């Protein structure tokens, strides 16, 4: 079984703050981490390999420093890692990113592809399904349980807004996974040694056979027009006094609005 | 538009470096330079105290630029579960109606599965036309037949805008359609407008965990596609006498390599209540522990409301995830939202700030939650809430 996990290195958005004076992002000192959902994809990939045998390859598209994320994945126990990196990939939107990963995955060969449900910096959840479309294979999004992997098929639970669906798919398949699927393992000592020693292959635009017009800013149908700070209402009425007086004032206000 | 830094004006102060959400500005030899990772978001433009950063016009042809003028009309995809149209479809008709009016075009709704009566409902909620695919294969959501059919309809009718809900369904199959069409798809929009000069759709969405908002454009390719967050857009008024056309579309040649064997609806009443609730009592880290939710539950019961929470309280394990309000939880829009012991991180605010009345109770007078609150009470919630419960009980008697 050839298993591929796609991961992304992201800034820890829980740590990102806005500078209230300039209304811009403060990134100083914000650590780069493996996208938290992708850790569950890596864990699922390793578990499938442990049951079914085969090889787990983790790939990421990003700048040279994304190699760190790949080494962390190796320390968790994946067999191989590829860095898809080229200056031409800069400024990619979800279309160009999916195209690039598709070209790389096509080169590598696969039976099962796993992605986190979304990345916490972009929150789009689009790259997984788009890769599946380019590869012309089925996908199942928001997988929360893998029930069974049989001969040429897989049965899983897919999270829906009102519950879940039991879905069966032929292989090969791409799945995006949610937190409920598993608990990602911590790196082992042996894994950490392996991560240090591992030679990580870099794949460029030419290596994966991507067309220049389809990658980076040139291959991205969407453009960021501008960014701005979220608006706030800013017309609050503070209720003063001791707790009893505050509560009385609140009830009075709500009565006026006929809310009580 | 691309930006450049004029080296003669740059003093190397470094102000711009932190303003860049993509970390694409660095100092080289005492001057700021923009690297290849620039996304042209223009966040740095207003930052430079020397005015050294400017835009420069450069026309970029998109490889598969489609003939824009061939594409006309606004489409919304109305998803259904068990044959019944989901509320997000009606919200999409609300925003779709405005966009169609601004462009002077028709509004169509797309319905897969379900029945003709539900299709007629979409007209009463504001659609001019419904494209209805009536085929049992479409009753249950399945990515491949859904994406094949929507793709072929778009290729036949050529709409300029296609919207769907940012739900488990919309977010799963729309990417396949956009991928195949080679067009842009913007996820999880919270506002949509038409740019008066270009007629382009301005797609506004939170990014970086809700810390900033971004306006996204798809200037060259058509259709412009977006998923829209549920509970954000307002519905049109229901008009039982409204007329429109229901077109039955062909569903030949659909195939699927995935099968939905079973659909399990979890009656987590709380989750359903959260999005439909008129009153929500939410608690955060300020509660100090899971016990704090007990008094919130008491207040909720008294007011006929339901209990919500911030991400902090969920991360601490005080309350299950299904209660979470915010960027990674539910977006809610109740009549009254109580925020108790919630500081008001941006990622929480994006999920609740469109509530009609927001009542914030927090010890810290500087907490950002007071910026969005209608009424603010600086105080200990363990003193304020019990008083409130007692007063309401008295009033009820």
Interface residues (C-beta under 8 A of the other chain):
Chain A: X11 X13 X14 X16 X17 X18 X19 X22 X24 X25 X26 X27 X28 X63 X87 X90 X91 X93 X94 X95 X98 X120 X121 X122 X123 X124 X125 X126 X127 X128 X129 X130 X132 X133 X134 X137 X138 X139 X140 X141 X142 X155 X158 X159 X160 X161 X162 X163 X164 X165 X166 X167 X168 X169 X170 X173 X213 X214 X217 X218 X219 X220 X221 X222 X223 X224 X225 X226 X227 X228 X229 X230 X232 X233 X234 X235 X236 X237 X238 X239 X243 X244 X246 X247 X248 X250 X251 X253 X254 X257 X259 X260
Chain B: X18 X19 X20 X21 X23 X24 X35 X36 X37 X38 X39 X40 X41 X42 X43 X46 X47 X60 X62 X63 X81 X140 X141 X143 X144 X147 X167 X168 X169 X171 X172 X173 X174 X175 X176 X178 X179 X180 X182 X183 X184 X185 X186 X187 X188 X202 X206 X207 X208 X209 X210 X211 X212 X213 X214 X215 X216 X217 X218 X219 X220 X221 X256 X257 X258 X259 X260 X261 X262 X263 X264 X265 X266 X272 X327 X328 X335 X336 X346 X347 X349 X350 X353 X357 X358 X359 X360 X368 X370 X371 X372 X373 X374 X375 X376 X377 X378 X379 X380 X383 X384 X387 X388 X391 X392 X395
